[in-house]
Amino acid sequence: MSVTIRLNGDERQVEEGTTVAALLEALDIRAQRVVVEHNLRILRAGDFEAARIAAGDELEVLQFVGGG
């Protein structure tokens, strides 16, 4: 079943129970290069596989950018 979440301020449909790791993979985002806030809680990269997404969840994905 598809549910609505808020990802970086925008509504998005995902399958209920999708893990944060699966979401990042679907978005083609390397988990090693981001910080994820899930419902106002910062997740460690090691928690991405266990963190499941439900209807109404809010996620912020911040990518590390290098440069000089």
Distance bins in CASP14 RR format, pairs under 12 A and 6 or more apart:
PFRMAT RR
TARGET T0000
AUTHOR 0000-0000-0000
RMODE 2
METHOD distances of the structure
MODEL  1
1 13 0 0 0 0 0 1 0 0 0 0 0
1 14 0 0 0 0 0 1 0 0 0 0 0
1 15 1 0 0 1 0 0 0 0 0 0 0
1 16 1 0 1 0 0 0 0 0 0 0 0
1 17 0 0 0 0 1 0 0 0 0 0 0
1 18 0 0 0 0 0 1 0 0 0 0 0
1 54 0 0 0 0 0 1 0 0 0 0 0
1 55 0 0 0 0 1 0 0 0 0 0 0
2 11 0 0 0 0 0 1 0 0 0 0 0
2 12 0 0 0 0 0 1 0 0 0 0 0
2 13 1 0 1 0 0 0 0 0 0 0 0
2 14 1 0 0 1 0 0 0 0 0 0 0
2 15 1 0 0 1 0 0 0 0 0 0 0
2 16 1 0 0 1 0 0 0 0 0 0 0
2 17 0 0 0 0 0 1 0 0 0 0 0
2 18 0 0 0 0 1 0 0 0 0 0 0
2 53 0 0 0 0 0 1 0 0 0 0 0
2 54 0 0 0 0 0 1 0 0 0 0 0
2 55 0 0 0 0 1 0 0 0 0 0 0
3 11 0 0 0 0 0 1 0 0 0 0 0
3 12 0 0 0 0 1 0 0 0 0 0 0
3 13 1 0 0 1 0 0 0 0 0 0 0
3 14 1 0 0 1 0 0 0 0 0 0 0
3 15 1 0 0 1 0 0 0 0 0 0 0
3 16 1 0 1 0 0 0 0 0 0 0 0
3 17 0 0 0 0 1 0 0 0 0 0 0
3 18 0 0 0 0 1 0 0 0 0 0 0
3 23 0 0 0 0 0 1 0 0 0 0 0
3 52 0 0 0 0 0 1 0 0 0 0 0
3 53 1 0 0 1 0 0 0 0 0 0 0
3 54 1 0 0 1 0 0 0 0 0 0 0
3 55 1 1 0 0 0 0 0 0 0 0 0
3 56 1 0 0 1 0 0 0 0 0 0 0
3 57 0 0 0 0 1 0 0 0 0 0 0
4 10 0 0 0 0 0 1 0 0 0 0 0
4 11 1 0 1 0 0 0 0 0 0 0 0
4 12 1 0 0 1 0 0 0 0 0 0 0
4 13 1 0 0 1 0 0 0 0 0 0 0
4 14 0 0 0 0 1 0 0 0 0 0 0
4 15 0 0 0 0 0 1 0 0 0 0 0
4 16 0 0 0 0 0 1 0 0 0 0 0
4 53 0 0 0 0 0 1 0 0 0 0 0
4 54 0 0 0 0 0 1 0 0 0 0 0
4 55 1 0 0 1 0 0 0 0 0 0 0
4 56 1 0 0 1 0 0 0 0 0 0 0
4 57 0 0 0 0 1 0 0 0 0 0 0
4 58 0 0 0 0 0 1 0 0 0 0 0
5 11 1 0 0 1 0 0 0 0 0 0 0
5 12 1 0 1 0 0 0 0 0 0 0 0
5 13 1 0 0 1 0 0 0 0 0 0 0
5 14 1 0 1 0 0 0 0 0 0 0 0
5 15 0 0 0 0 0 1 0 0 0 0 0
5 16 0 0 0 0 1 0 0 0 0 0 0
5 17 0 0 0 0 0 1 0 0 0 0 0
5 18 0 0 0 0 1 0 0 0 0 0 0
5 20 0 0 0 0 0 1 0 0 0 0 0
5 23 0 0 0 0 1 0 0 0 0 0 0
5 38 0 0 0 0 1 0 0 0 0 0 0
5 39 0 0 0 0 1 0 0 0 0 0 0
5 52 0 0 0 0 0 1 0 0 0 0 0
5 53 1 0 1 0 0 0 0 0 0 0 0
5 54 0 0 0 0 1 0 0 0 0 0 0
5 55 1 0 0 1 0 0 0 0 0 0 0
5 56 1 0 1 0 0 0 0 0 0 0 0
5 57 1 0 1 0 0 0 0 0 0 0 0
5 58 1 0 0 1 0 0 0 0 0 0 0
5 59 1 0 0 1 0 0 0 0 0 0 0
5 60 0 0 0 0 0 1 0 0 0 0 0
5 61 0 0 0 0 0 1 0 0 0 0 0
6 12 1 0 0 1 0 0 0 0 0 0 0
6 13 0 0 0 0 0 1 0 0 0 0 0
6 14 0 0 0 0 0 1 0 0 0 0 0
6 37 0 0 0 0 0 1 0 0 0 0 0
6 38 0 0 0 0 0 1 0 0 0 0 0
6 39 0 0 0 0 0 1 0 0 0 0 0
6 40 0 0 0 0 0 1 0 0 0 0 0
6 53 0 0 0 0 0 1 0 0 0 0 0
6 55 0 0 0 0 0 1 0 0 0 0 0
6 56 1 0 0 1 0 0 0 0 0 0 0
6 57 1 0 0 1 0 0 0 0 0 0 0
6 58 1 0 1 0 0 0 0 0 0 0 0
6 59 1 0 0 1 0 0 0 0 0 0 0
6 60 0 0 0 0 1 0 0 0 0 0 0
6 61 0 0 0 0 0 1 0 0 0 0 0
7 13 0 0 0 0 0 1 0 0 0 0 0
7 14 0 0 0 0 1 0 0 0 0 0 0
7 18 0 0 0 0 0 1 0 0 0 0 0
7 20 0 0 0 0 0 1 0 0 0 0 0
7 23 1 0 0 1 0 0 0 0 0 0 0
7 24 0 0 0 0 0 1 0 0 0 0 0
7 26 0 0 0 0 0 1 0 0 0 0 0
7 27 0 0 0 0 1 0 0 0 0 0 0
7 29 0 0 0 0 0 1 0 0 0 0 0
7 36 0 0 0 0 0 1 0 0 0 0 0
7 37 0 0 0 0 0 1 0 0 0 0 0
7 38 0 0 0 0 0 1 0 0 0 0 0
7 53 0 0 0 0 1 0 0 0 0 0 0
7 56 0 0 0 0 0 1 0 0 0 0 0
7 57 0 0 0 0 1 0 0 0 0 0 0
7 58 0 0 0 0 1 0 0 0 0 0 0
7 59 1 0 1 0 0 0 0 0 0 0 0
7 60 1 0 0 1 0 0 0 0 0 0 0
7 61 1 0 0 1 0 0 0 0 0 0 0
7 62 0 0 0 0 0 1 0 0 0 0 0
8 23 0 0 0 0 0 1 0 0 0 0 0
8 27 0 0 0 0 0 1 0 0 0 0 0
8 29 0 0 0 0 0 1 0 0 0 0 0
8 34 0 0 0 0 0 1 0 0 0 0 0
8 36 0 0 0 0 0 1 0 0 0 0 0
8 37 0 0 0 0 1 0 0 0 0 0 0
8 58 0 0 0 0 1 0 0 0 0 0 0
8 59 1 0 0 1 0 0 0 0 0 0 0
8 60 1 0 1 0 0 0 0 0 0 0 0
8 61 1 0 0 1 0 0 0 0 0 0 0
8 62 0 0 0 0 1 0 0 0 0 0 0
8 63 0 0 0 0 0 1 0 0 0 0 0
9 37 0 0 0 0 0 1 0 0 0 0 0
9 57 0 0 0 0 0 1 0 0 0 0 0
9 58 1 0 0 1 0 0 0 0 0 0 0
9 59 0 0 0 0 1 0 0 0 0 0 0
9 60 1 0 0 1 0 0 0 0 0 0 0
9 61 0 0 0 0 0 1 0 0 0 0 0
10 58 0 0 0 0 0 1 0 0 0 0 0
10 59 0 0 0 0 0 1 0 0 0 0 0
10 60 0 0 0 0 0 1 0 0 0 0 0
10 61 0 0 0 0 0 1 0 0 0 0 0
11 55 0 0 0 0 0 1 0 0 0 0 0
11 56 0 0 0 0 1 0 0 0 0 0 0
11 57 0 0 0 0 0 1 0 0 0 0 0
11 58 0 0 0 0 0 1 0 0 0 0 0
11 59 0 0 0 0 0 1 0 0 0 0 0
12 18 0 0 0 0 0 1 0 0 0 0 0
12 23 0 0 0 0 1 0 0 0 0 0 0
12 26 0 0 0 0 0 1 0 0 0 0 0
12 27 0 0 0 0 1 0 0 0 0 0 0
12 53 0 0 0 0 1 0 0 0 0 0 0
12 55 0 0 0 0 0 1 0 0 0 0 0
12 56 0 0 0 0 0 1 0 0 0 0 0
12 57 0 0 0 0 0 1 0 0 0 0 0
12 58 0 0 0 0 0 1 0 0 0 0 0
12 59 0 0 0 0 1 0 0 0 0 0 0
12 61 0 0 0 0 0 1 0 0 0 0 0
13 23 0 0 0 0 0 1 0 0 0 0 0
13 26 0 0 0 0 0 1 0 0 0 0 0
13 53 0 0 0 0 0 1 0 0 0 0 0
13 55 0 0 0 0 0 1 0 0 0 0 0
13 56 0 0 0 0 0 1 0 0 0 0 0
14 20 0 0 0 0 0 1 0 0 0 0 0
14 22 0 0 0 0 1 0 0 0 0 0 0
14 23 1 0 0 1 0 0 0 0 0 0 0
14 24 0 0 0 0 0 1 0 0 0 0 0
14 26 0 0 0 0 1 0 0 0 0 0 0
14 27 0 0 0 0 0 1 0 0 0 0 0
14 52 0 0 0 0 0 1 0 0 0 0 0
14 53 1 0 1 0 0 0 0 0 0 0 0
14 54 0 0 0 0 1 0 0 0 0 0 0
14 55 0 0 0 0 1 0 0 0 0 0 0
14 56 0 0 0 0 0 1 0 0 0 0 0
14 57 0 0 0 0 1 0 0 0 0 0 0
14 59 0 0 0 0 1 0 0 0 0 0 0
15 22 0 0 0 0 1 0 0 0 0 0 0
15 23 0 0 0 0 1 0 0 0 0 0 0
15 26 0 0 0 0 1 0 0 0 0 0 0
15 52 0 0 0 0 0 1 0 0 0 0 0
15 53 0 0 0 0 1 0 0 0 0 0 0
15 54 0 0 0 0 0 1 0 0 0 0 0
15 55 0 0 0 0 0 1 0 0 0 0 0
16 22 0 0 0 0 0 1 0 0 0 0 0
16 52 0 0 0 0 1 0 0 0 0 0 0
16 53 1 0 0 1 0 0 0 0 0 0 0
16 54 1 0 0 1 0 0 0 0 0 0 0
16 55 1 0 0 1 0 0 0 0 0 0 0
16 56 0 0 0 0 0 1 0 0 0 0 0
16 57 0 0 0 0 1 0 0 0 0 0 0
17 23 0 0 0 0 1 0 0 0 0 0 0
17 50 0 0 0 0 0 1 0 0 0 0 0
17 51 0 0 0 0 1 0 0 0 0 0 0
17 52 1 0 1 0 0 0 0 0 0 0 0
17 53 1 0 1 0 0 0 0 0 0 0 0
17 54 1 0 0 1 0 0 0 0 0 0 0
17 55 0 0 0 0 1 0 0 0 0 0 0
17 57 0 0 0 0 1 0 0 0 0 0 0
18 24 0 0 0 0 0 1 0 0 0 0 0
18 25 0 0 0 0 1 0 0 0 0 0 0
18 26 1 0 0 1 0 0 0 0 0 0 0
18 27 0 0 0 0 0 1 0 0 0 0 0
18 38 0 0 0 0 0 1 0 0 0 0 0
18 48 0 0 0 0 0 1 0 0 0 0 0
18 49 0 0 0 0 0 1 0 0 0 0 0
18 51 0 0 0 0 1 0 0 0 0 0 0
18 52 1 0 0 1 0 0 0 0 0 0 0
18 53 1 0 1 0 0 0 0 0 0 0 0
18 54 0 0 0 0 1 0 0 0 0 0 0
18 55 0 0 0 0 0 1 0 0 0 0 0
18 57 0 0 0 0 1 0 0 0 0 0 0
18 59 0 0 0 0 0 1 0 0 0 0 0
19 25 0 0 0 0 1 0 0 0 0 0 0
19 26 0 0 0 0 0 1 0 0 0 0 0
19 31 0 0 0 0 0 1 0 0 0 0 0
19 36 0 0 0 0 0 1 0 0 0 0 0
19 38 0 0 0 0 0 1 0 0 0 0 0
19 43 0 0 0 0 0 1 0 0 0 0 0
19 46 0 0 0 0 0 1 0 0 0 0 0
19 47 0 0 0 0 1 0 0 0 0 0 0
19 48 1 0 0 1 0 0 0 0 0 0 0
19 49 1 0 1 0 0 0 0 0 0 0 0
19 50 1 0 0 1 0 0 0 0 0 0 0
19 51 1 0 0 1 0 0 0 0 0 0 0
19 52 1 0 1 0 0 0 0 0 0 0 0
19 53 1 0 0 1 0 0 0 0 0 0 0
19 54 0 0 0 0 0 1 0 0 0 0 0
19 57 0 0 0 0 0 1 0 0 0 0 0
19 59 0 0 0 0 0 1 0 0 0 0 0
20 26 0 0 0 0 0 1 0 0 0 0 0
20 27 0 0 0 0 0 1 0 0 0 0 0
20 29 0 0 0 0 0 1 0 0 0 0 0
20 31 0 0 0 0 1 0 0 0 0 0 0
20 34 0 0 0 0 1 0 0 0 0 0 0
20 35 0 0 0 0 0 1 0 0 0 0 0
20 36 1 0 1 0 0 0 0 0 0 0 0
20 37 0 0 0 0 0 1 0 0 0 0 0
20 38 1 0 0 1 0 0 0 0 0 0 0
20 39 0 0 0 0 0 1 0 0 0 0 0
20 41 0 0 0 0 0 1 0 0 0 0 0
20 42 0 0 0 0 0 1 0 0 0 0 0
20 43 1 0 0 1 0 0 0 0 0 0 0
20 44 0 0 0 0 0 1 0 0 0 0 0
20 45 0 0 0 0 1 0 0 0 0 0 0
20 46 0 0 0 0 1 0 0 0 0 0 0
20 47 1 0 0 1 0 0 0 0 0 0 0
20 48 1 0 1 0 0 0 0 0 0 0 0
20 49 1 0 0 1 0 0 0 0 0 0 0
20 50 0 0 0 0 1 0 0 0 0 0 0
20 51 1 0 1 0 0 0 0 0 0 0 0
20 52 1 0 0 1 0 0 0 0 0 0 0
20 53 1 0 0 1 0 0 0 0 0 0 0
20 54 0 0 0 0 0 1 0 0 0 0 0
20 57 0 0 0 0 1 0 0 0 0 0 0
20 59 1 0 0 1 0 0 0 0 0 0 0
20 60 0 0 0 0 0 1 0 0 0 0 0
20 61 0 0 0 0 1 0 0 0 0 0 0
21 27 0 0 0 0 0 1 0 0 0 0 0
21 29 0 0 0 0 0 1 0 0 0 0 0
21 30 0 0 0 0 0 1 0 0 0 0 0
21 31 1 0 0 1 0 0 0 0 0 0 0
21 32 0 0 0 0 0 1 0 0 0 0 0
21 34 0 0 0 0 0 1 0 0 0 0 0
21 36 0 0 0 0 1 0 0 0 0 0 0
21 38 0 0 0 0 0 1 0 0 0 0 0
21 43 0 0 0 0 1 0 0 0 0 0 0
21 44 0 0 0 0 0 1 0 0 0 0 0
21 45 0 0 0 0 1 0 0 0 0 0 0
21 46 0 0 0 0 1 0 0 0 0 0 0
21 47 0 0 0 0 1 0 0 0 0 0 0
21 48 1 1 0 0 0 0 0 0 0 0 0
21 49 1 0 1 0 0 0 0 0 0 0 0
21 50 0 0 0 0 1 0 0 0 0 0 0
21 51 1 0 0 1 0 0 0 0 0 0 0
21 52 0 0 0 0 0 1 0 0 0 0 0
21 53 0 0 0 0 0 1 0 0 0 0 0
21 61 0 0 0 0 0 1 0 0 0 0 0
22 29 0 0 0 0 0 1 0 0 0 0 0
22 31 0 0 0 0 0 1 0 0 0 0 0
22 48 0 0 0 0 1 0 0 0 0 0 0
22 49 0 0 0 0 1 0 0 0 0 0 0
22 50 0 0 0 0 0 1 0 0 0 0 0
22 51 0 0 0 0 0 1 0 0 0 0 0
22 52 0 0 0 0 1 0 0 0 0 0 0
22 53 0 0 0 0 1 0 0 0 0 0 0
23 29 0 0 0 0 1 0 0 0 0 0 0
23 31 0 0 0 0 1 0 0 0 0 0 0
23 34 0 0 0 0 0 1 0 0 0 0 0
23 36 0 0 0 0 1 0 0 0 0 0 0
23 38 0 0 0 0 0 1 0 0 0 0 0
23 43 0 0 0 0 0 1 0 0 0 0 0
23 48 0 0 0 0 1 0 0 0 0 0 0
23 49 0 0 0 0 0 1 0 0 0 0 0
23 51 0 0 0 0 1 0 0 0 0 0 0
23 52 0 0 0 0 0 1 0 0 0 0 0
23 53 1 0 0 1 0 0 0 0 0 0 0
23 57 0 0 0 0 0 1 0 0 0 0 0
23 59 1 0 0 1 0 0 0 0 0 0 0
23 61 0 0 0 0 1 0 0 0 0 0 0
24 30 1 0 0 1 0 0 0 0 0 0 0
24 31 1 0 1 0 0 0 0 0 0 0 0
24 32 0 0 0 0 1 0 0 0 0 0 0
24 33 0 0 0 0 1 0 0 0 0 0 0
24 34 1 0 0 1 0 0 0 0 0 0 0
24 35 0 0 0 0 0 1 0 0 0 0 0
24 36 1 0 0 1 0 0 0 0 0 0 0
24 38 0 0 0 0 0 1 0 0 0 0 0
24 43 0 0 0 0 0 1 0 0 0 0 0
24 45 0 0 0 0 1 0 0 0 0 0 0
24 46 0 0 0 0 0 1 0 0 0 0 0
24 48 1 0 0 1 0 0 0 0 0 0 0
24 49 0 0 0 0 0 1 0 0 0 0 0
24 51 0 0 0 0 0 1 0 0 0 0 0
24 53 0 0 0 0 0 1 0 0 0 0 0
24 59 0 0 0 0 1 0 0 0 0 0 0
24 61 1 0 0 1 0 0 0 0 0 0 0
24 62 0 0 0 0 0 1 0 0 0 0 0
24 63 0 0 0 0 0 1 0 0 0 0 0
25 31 1 0 0 1 0 0 0 0 0 0 0
25 34 0 0 0 0 0 1 0 0 0 0 0
25 48 0 0 0 0 1 0 0 0 0 0 0
25 49 0 0 0 0 0 1 0 0 0 0 0
26 53 0 0 0 0 0 1 0 0 0 0 0
26 61 0 0 0 0 0 1 0 0 0 0 0
27 34 0 0 0 0 1 0 0 0 0 0 0
27 36 0 0 0 0 0 1 0 0 0 0 0
27 59 0 0 0 0 0 1 0 0 0 0 0
27 61 1 0 0 1 0 0 0 0 0 0 0
27 63 0 0 0 0 0 1 0 0 0 0 0
28 34 0 0 0 0 0 1 0 0 0 0 0
28 61 0 0 0 0 0 1 0 0 0 0 0
28 63 0 0 0 0 0 1 0 0 0 0 0
29 35 0 0 0 0 0 1 0 0 0 0 0
29 36 0 0 0 0 1 0 0 0 0 0 0
29 45 0 0 0 0 0 1 0 0 0 0 0
29 48 0 0 0 0 0 1 0 0 0 0 0
29 59 0 0 0 0 0 1 0 0 0 0 0
29 61 1 0 0 1 0 0 0 0 0 0 0
29 62 0 0 0 0 0 1 0 0 0 0 0
29 63 1 0 0 1 0 0 0 0 0 0 0
29 64 0 0 0 0 0 1 0 0 0 0 0
30 45 0 0 0 0 0 1 0 0 0 0 0
30 48 0 0 0 0 0 1 0 0 0 0 0
30 61 0 0 0 0 0 1 0 0 0 0 0
30 63 0 0 0 0 1 0 0 0 0 0 0
30 64 0 0 0 0 1 0 0 0 0 0 0
31 43 0 0 0 0 0 1 0 0 0 0 0
31 44 0 0 0 0 0 1 0 0 0 0 0
31 45 1 0 1 0 0 0 0 0 0 0 0
31 46 0 0 0 0 1 0 0 0 0 0 0
31 47 0 0 0 0 0 1 0 0 0 0 0
31 48 1 0 1 0 0 0 0 0 0 0 0
31 49 0 0 0 0 1 0 0 0 0 0 0
31 51 0 0 0 0 0 1 0 0 0 0 0
31 61 0 0 0 0 1 0 0 0 0 0 0
31 63 0 0 0 0 0 1 0 0 0 0 0
31 64 0 0 0 0 0 1 0 0 0 0 0
32 44 0 0 0 0 0 1 0 0 0 0 0
32 45 1 0 0 1 0 0 0 0 0 0 0
32 46 0 0 0 0 0 1 0 0 0 0 0
32 48 0 0 0 0 0 1 0 0 0 0 0
32 63 0 0 0 0 0 1 0 0 0 0 0
32 64 0 0 0 0 1 0 0 0 0 0 0
33 45 0 0 0 0 1 0 0 0 0 0 0
33 61 0 0 0 0 0 1 0 0 0 0 0
33 62 0 0 0 0 1 0 0 0 0 0 0
33 63 1 0 1 0 0 0 0 0 0 0 0
33 64 1 0 1 0 0 0 0 0 0 0 0
33 65 0 0 0 0 1 0 0 0 0 0 0
33 66 0 0 0 0 1 0 0 0 0 0 0
34 42 0 0 0 0 0 1 0 0 0 0 0
34 43 0 0 0 0 1 0 0 0 0 0 0
34 44 0 0 0 0 0 1 0 0 0 0 0
34 45 0 0 0 0 1 0 0 0 0 0 0
34 48 0 0 0 0 1 0 0 0 0 0 0
34 59 0 0 0 0 0 1 0 0 0 0 0
34 60 0 0 0 0 1 0 0 0 0 0 0
34 61 1 0 1 0 0 0 0 0 0 0 0
34 62 1 0 0 1 0 0 0 0 0 0 0
34 63 1 0 1 0 0 0 0 0 0 0 0
34 64 1 0 0 1 0 0 0 0 0 0 0
34 65 0 0 0 0 0 1 0 0 0 0 0
35 41 0 0 0 0 0 1 0 0 0 0 0
35 42 1 0 0 1 0 0 0 0 0 0 0
35 43 1 0 0 1 0 0 0 0 0 0 0
35 44 0 0 0 0 1 0 0 0 0 0 0
35 45 0 0 0 0 1 0 0 0 0 0 0
35 47 0 0 0 0 0 1 0 0 0 0 0
35 48 0 0 0 0 0 1 0 0 0 0 0
35 59 0 0 0 0 0 1 0 0 0 0 0
35 60 0 0 0 0 1 0 0 0 0 0 0
35 61 1 0 0 1 0 0 0 0 0 0 0
35 62 1 0 1 0 0 0 0 0 0 0 0
35 63 0 0 0 0 1 0 0 0 0 0 0
35 64 1 0 0 1 0 0 0 0 0 0 0
36 42 1 0 0 1 0 0 0 0 0 0 0
36 43 1 0 1 0 0 0 0 0 0 0 0
36 44 0 0 0 0 1 0 0 0 0 0 0
36 45 0 0 0 0 1 0 0 0 0 0 0
36 46 0 0 0 0 0 1 0 0 0 0 0
36 47 0 0 0 0 1 0 0 0 0 0 0
36 48 1 0 0 1 0 0 0 0 0 0 0
36 49 0 0 0 0 0 1 0 0 0 0 0
36 51 1 0 0 1 0 0 0 0 0 0 0
36 53 0 0 0 0 0 1 0 0 0 0 0
36 57 0 0 0 0 0 1 0 0 0 0 0
36 58 0 0 0 0 0 1 0 0 0 0 0
36 59 1 0 0 1 0 0 0 0 0 0 0
36 60 1 0 0 1 0 0 0 0 0 0 0
36 61 1 0 1 0 0 0 0 0 0 0 0
36 62 1 0 0 1 0 0 0 0 0 0 0
36 63 0 0 0 0 0 1 0 0 0 0 0
37 43 1 0 0 1 0 0 0 0 0 0 0
37 44 0 0 0 0 0 1 0 0 0 0 0
37 47 0 0 0 0 0 1 0 0 0 0 0
37 51 0 0 0 0 0 1 0 0 0 0 0
37 57 0 0 0 0 0 1 0 0 0 0 0
37 58 0 0 0 0 1 0 0 0 0 0 0
37 59 1 0 0 1 0 0 0 0 0 0 0
37 60 1 0 1 0 0 0 0 0 0 0 0
37 61 0 0 0 0 1 0 0 0 0 0 0
37 62 1 0 0 1 0 0 0 0 0 0 0
38 44 0 0 0 0 0 1 0 0 0 0 0
38 47 0 0 0 0 1 0 0 0 0 0 0
38 48 0 0 0 0 1 0 0 0 0 0 0
38 50 0 0 0 0 0 1 0 0 0 0 0
38 51 1 0 1 0 0 0 0 0 0 0 0
38 52 0 0 0 0 1 0 0 0 0 0 0
38 53 1 0 0 1 0 0 0 0 0 0 0
38 54 0 0 0 0 0 1 0 0 0 0 0
38 56 0 0 0 0 0 1 0 0 0 0 0
38 57 1 0 0 1 0 0 0 0 0 0 0
38 58 1 0 0 1 0 0 0 0 0 0 0
38 59 1 0 1 0 0 0 0 0 0 0 0
38 60 0 0 0 0 1 0 0 0 0 0 0
38 61 0 0 0 0 1 0 0 0 0 0 0
39 51 0 0 0 0 1 0 0 0 0 0 0
39 52 0 0 0 0 0 1 0 0 0 0 0
39 53 0 0 0 0 1 0 0 0 0 0 0
39 54 0 0 0 0 1 0 0 0 0 0 0
39 55 0 0 0 0 0 1 0 0 0 0 0
39 56 0 0 0 0 1 0 0 0 0 0 0
39 57 1 0 1 0 0 0 0 0 0 0 0
39 58 1 0 1 0 0 0 0 0 0 0 0
39 59 1 0 0 1 0 0 0 0 0 0 0
39 60 0 0 0 0 1 0 0 0 0 0 0
40 57 0 0 0 0 0 1 0 0 0 0 0
40 58 1 0 0 1 0 0 0 0 0 0 0
40 59 0 0 0 0 0 1 0 0 0 0 0
40 60 0 0 0 0 1 0 0 0 0 0 0
41 47 0 0 0 0 1 0 0 0 0 0 0
41 51 0 0 0 0 1 0 0 0 0 0 0
41 57 0 0 0 0 0 1 0 0 0 0 0
41 58 0 0 0 0 0 1 0 0 0 0 0
41 59 0 0 0 0 0 1 0 0 0 0 0
41 60 0 0 0 0 0 1 0 0 0 0 0
42 48 0 0 0 0 0 1 0 0 0 0 0
42 51 0 0 0 0 0 1 0 0 0 0 0
42 59 0 0 0 0 0 1 0 0 0 0 0
42 60 0 0 0 0 1 0 0 0 0 0 0
42 61 0 0 0 0 0 1 0 0 0 0 0
42 62 0 0 0 0 1 0 0 0 0 0 0
43 49 0 0 0 0 0 1 0 0 0 0 0
43 50 0 0 0 0 1 0 0 0 0 0 0
43 51 1 0 1 0 0 0 0 0 0 0 0
43 52 0 0 0 0 0 1 0 0 0 0 0
43 53 0 0 0 0 0 1 0 0 0 0 0
43 57 0 0 0 0 0 1 0 0 0 0 0
43 59 0 0 0 0 1 0 0 0 0 0 0
43 60 0 0 0 0 0 1 0 0 0 0 0
43 61 0 0 0 0 0 1 0 0 0 0 0
43 62 0 0 0 0 0 1 0 0 0 0 0
44 50 0 0 0 0 0 1 0 0 0 0 0
44 51 0 0 0 0 1 0 0 0 0 0 0
45 51 0 0 0 0 0 1 0 0 0 0 0
45 64 0 0 0 0 0 1 0 0 0 0 0
48 59 0 0 0 0 0 1 0 0 0 0 0
48 61 0 0 0 0 0 1 0 0 0 0 0
51 57 0 0 0 0 1 0 0 0 0 0 0
51 59 0 0 0 0 1 0 0 0 0 0 0
52 59 0 0 0 0 0 1 0 0 0 0 0
53 59 1 0 0 1 0 0 0 0 0 0 0
END
